[in-house]
Amino acid sequence: MTQTNSPQTTLPEDIQAMSFEEAMEELRRIVDSMERGDAKLDQAIAAYERGAHLRAHCEAKLKDAKMKIEQISLGSDGTPRLESLDPEE
């Protein structure tokens, strides 16, 4: 199943406010807990859904960071210019 709308508009506000590192840490805790089988079924389902939101948030943060990365190069006339590192551009 693919998500067609922007993850930032459908994520809970507390997740939207998280840094990449905070979201990754919570996602690690959720995965660890699920791997240990610590939760009952209802709790595991809720944790899975939250984990999916955290993953979407992390992916969006990484995509934003990738778009901001630029490389300085020299033009044919020797003047510096900025180029995106994104090969799709």
C-alpha positions in Angstrom: 0.0 0.0 0.0 1.4 3.4 -1.0 0.6 6.6 0.8 -0.4 9.3 -1.7 -0.7 12.3 0.7 2.2 14.1 2.4 3.3 12.3 5.5 3.7 15.6 7.3 0.0 16.4 7.0 -1.2 13.0 8.3 1.3 12.5 11.2 0.4 13.1 14.8 1.6 16.6 15.9 4.0 15.1 18.5 5.8 13.2 15.8 5.9 16.2 13.4 7.7 18.1 16.2 10.4 15.5 16.6 13.9 15.7 15.3 15.2 12.9 13.1 17.2 11.5 16.0 14.3 11.6 18.4 12.1 9.8 16.0 14.7 7.1 15.2 15.3 6.5 18.9 11.6 6.0 19.6 11.3 3.8 16.5 14.2 1.6 17.8 12.4 1.3 21.2 9.2 0.2 19.5 11.0 -2.4 17.3 12.9 -3.7 20.3 9.7 -4.1 22.3 7.9 -5.8 19.4 10.8 -8.2 18.9 10.7 -9.2 22.6 6.9 -9.6 22.4 6.3 -7.4 25.4 3.0 -6.0 24.2 -0.5 -7.5 23.9 -2.1 -7.6 20.5 -3.9 -4.2 20.8 -0.7 -2.6 22.1 1.4 -4.2 19.3 -1.0 -2.9 16.7 -0.9 0.7 18.1 2.9 0.5 18.3 3.1 -0.7 14.7 1.0 2.2 13.6 3.1 4.7 15.5 6.2 3.1 14.1 4.9 3.5 10.6 4.3 7.2 11.3 7.8 7.5 12.8 9.3 5.9 9.8 7.4 8.2 7.4 8.6 11.2 9.5 12.3 10.0 9.3 12.0 9.4 5.5 10.6 12.9 5.1 13.4 14.4 7.2 16.0 12.6 5.1 14.4 13.7 1.9 14.4 17.3 3.1 18.1 17.0 4.1 19.0 15.5 0.7 17.3 18.3 -1.1 19.4 20.9 0.9 22.7 19.3 0.1 24.5 21.3 -2.6 27.9 21.0 -4.1 30.2 23.9 -5.0 31.8 23.4 -8.3 33.7 25.6 -10.8 32.1 26.6 -14.1 34.0 26.5 -17.4 34.9 30.2 -16.8 36.4 29.4 -13.3 33.6 31.0 -11.3 32.1 29.0 -8.4 28.5 27.8 -8.7 26.2 25.6 -6.6 24.9 22.3 -7.9 22.5 20.0 -6.4 23.8 16.5 -5.5 20.4 15.1 -6.4 20.9 13.1 -9.6 17.2 13.4 -10.4 17.4 17.1 -10.9 
